[in-house]
Amino acid sequence: MKKVKIKLLDILKERGMTQAQLADKAEVRPNAISNLCRGYVDRLSIEHIEKICHALNIESISELIELVDEK
């Protein structure tokens, strides 16, 4: 079975950006960014994903979200 993995924490580390900086730039609540980074998400807000992608200049959703084999 496949599992959805949100790669936001990895992207932030690569770019030297904090969760707080992203929350400010994307205009998304810091708690929502934190939950995405930790994988504590049951549902994704399309609006949040759009704002995050815009703030991080992400061109393809696959840069942010991928399907991985569940361990």
matplotlib code that plots the C-alpha trace (Angstrom):
import matplotlib.pyplot as plt

x = [0.0, 1.1, 1.2, 1.1, 4.3, 4.5, 8.1, 7.6, 10.1, 12.8, 12.1, 12.4, 15.7, 17.1, 16.2, 17.3, 13.8, 11.9, 8.4, 7.5, 9.0, 7.0, 3.8, 4.4, 5.2, 2.4, -0.1, -1.0, -1.3, 2.0, 0.1, -1.0, 2.6, 3.8, 1.3, 2.2, 5.9, 5.2, 2.8, -0.1, -2.6, -5.8, -6.9, -5.1, -6.4, -6.1, -5.9, -3.0, -1.2, -1.6, -0.3, 2.7, 3.6, 3.4, 5.5, 8.2, 8.0, 7.1, 6.2, 4.9, 2.9, 5.3, 8.0, 5.8, 3.8, 4.7, 3.4, 5.8, 5.6, 4.2, 6.7]
y = [0.0, 3.5, 6.4, 10.2, 11.9, 15.7, 16.8, 20.3, 19.9, 18.7, 21.6, 24.1, 22.6, 22.7, 26.4, 27.4, 28.7, 28.3, 27.2, 30.7, 32.4, 30.2, 30.8, 34.5, 34.5, 32.1, 33.7, 30.4, 29.8, 28.6, 25.7, 24.5, 24.6, 22.8, 20.0, 19.6, 19.4, 16.8, 14.8, 15.4, 15.8, 14.0, 16.4, 18.8, 22.3, 23.1, 26.8, 26.1, 24.0, 26.7, 29.4, 27.2, 26.4, 30.0, 31.1, 28.5, 28.9, 25.2, 24.4, 20.9, 19.3, 16.3, 18.6, 18.9, 15.6, 12.1, 8.5, 6.2, 2.5, 2.1, 0.4]
z = [0.0, -0.8, 1.7, 0.9, 2.1, 2.4, 1.8, 3.3, 6.1, 3.6, 1.3, 4.1, 5.3, 1.7, 1.4, 4.9, 5.7, 9.0, 9.4, 10.8, 7.7, 5.4, 7.4, 7.1, 3.4, 2.5, 4.9, 6.4, 10.2, 11.7, 13.3, 9.9, 8.6, 11.7, 11.2, 7.5, 8.4, 11.1, 9.0, 11.4, 8.6, 7.8, 5.1, 2.9, 2.2, -1.5, -0.5, 1.8, -0.8, -3.4, -1.0, 0.0, -3.6, -4.6, -1.6, -2.3, -6.1, -6.5, -10.1, -9.7, -6.9, -7.0, -5.5, -2.4, -2.2, -3.2, -2.8, -1.0, 0.0, 3.5, 5.8]

ax = plt.figure().add_subplot(projection="3d")
ax.plot(x, y, z, "-o")
ax.set_aspect("equal")
plt.show()
